Amino acid sequence: MSVKNYALAALDYTKSIESGDASSTNYYNRGACRIQGGNYKGALEDLNKAVEMDPTDAEFNYERGKAKHYLKMYSAALEDLNKAISLDPKYGSAYNQRGNTKYEMKDISGACADWKKSAELGNATAKLNIADFCK
């Protein structure tokens, strides 16, 4: 999907929220669209609302961790990614993203451990990260 399409989808979620359907799912979906469109600050605002409404949703915590990562809020991103993994220990994408965040924090061994776990859970991107960064 192109950035333009993500922006249009975000507008649809905005209309739903403004018309009274301010559900955690709509905030999450708009936040996810905003990440794909490069609006990380707007995404974080939406994902904060989604997590506030449903703190036990692993996907909400994961996506908020991604937004924080892109905003270079690495320690805060780790907290959300740790929470996502604690809520769903088989969440391969969360391990991969946590590996990416650890890599940015110069924790290469921690990053490689997370990428290996993610790869074990079937994440193809993690396998590429291992090949590139875990010699």
HUKAUR-V682368 format. One record per backbone hydrogen bond with DSSP energy under -0.5 kcal/mol. NH is the residue of the N-H (numbers start at 1). CO is the residue of the C=O. E is the energy in kcal/mol with one decimal. If there is no record, write none. Layout:
[[NH/CO/E] [NH/CO/E]]
This chain:
[[6/2/-2.0] [7/3/-2.4] [8/4/-2.3] [9/5/-2.4] [10/6/-2.6] [11/7/-1.8] [12/8/-1.8] [13/9/-2.1] [14/10/-2.2] [15/11/-2.3] [16/12/-2.0] [17/13/-2.6] [18/14/-3.0] [19/15/-1.6] [20/17/-1.5] [21/16/-2.5] [22/20/-1.0] [23/21/-1.7] [27/23/-2.1] [28/24/-2.7] [29/25/-3.0] [30/26/-2.4] [31/27/-2.5] [32/28/-2.8] [33/29/-2.3] [34/30/-2.4] [35/31/-2.1] [36/32/-2.0] [37/33/-1.7] [38/35/-1.6] [39/34/-2.6] [40/38/-1.4] [43/39/-2.2] [44/40/-2.5] [45/41/-2.0] [46/42/-2.1] [47/43/-3.0] [48/44/-2.5] [49/45/-1.5] [50/46/-2.3] [51/47/-2.7] [52/48/-2.4] [53/49/-2.1] [54/50/-2.0] [57/54/-1.4] [58/56/-0.8] [61/57/-1.9] [62/58/-2.5] [63/59/-2.6] [64/60/-2.1] [65/61/-2.2] [66/62/-2.0] [67/63/-2.2] [68/64/-2.5] [69/65/-2.2] [70/66/-2.5] [71/67/-1.5] [72/69/-2.1] [73/68/-3.1] [74/72/-1.0] [77/73/-2.5] [78/74/-2.5] [79/75/-1.6] [80/76/-1.8] [81/77/-2.7] [82/78/-3.0] [83/79/-2.1] [84/80/-2.6] [85/81/-2.3] [86/82/-2.4] [87/83/-2.1] [88/84/-1.8] [91/88/-1.8] [92/90/-1.5] [94/91/-0.7] [95/91/-1.6] [96/92/-2.2] [97/93/-2.7] [98/94/-2.6] [99/95/-2.3] [100/96/-2.2] [101/97/-2.4] [102/98/-2.7] [103/99/-2.4] [104/100/-2.0] [105/101/-1.3] [106/103/-1.8] [107/102/-2.9] [108/106/-1.1] [111/107/-2.4] [112/108/-2.8] [113/109/-2.0] [114/110/-2.1] [115/111/-2.8] [116/112/-2.4] [117/113/-2.0] [118/114/-2.7] [119/115/-2.7] [120/116/-2.3] [121/117/-1.4] [122/119/-1.9] [123/118/-2.2] [124/122/-0.7] [127/123/-1.0] [128/124/-1.4] [129/125/-2.2] [130/126/-2.5] [131/127/-2.1] [132/128/-2.2] [133/129/-2.8] [134/130/-2.1] [135/133/-0.7]]
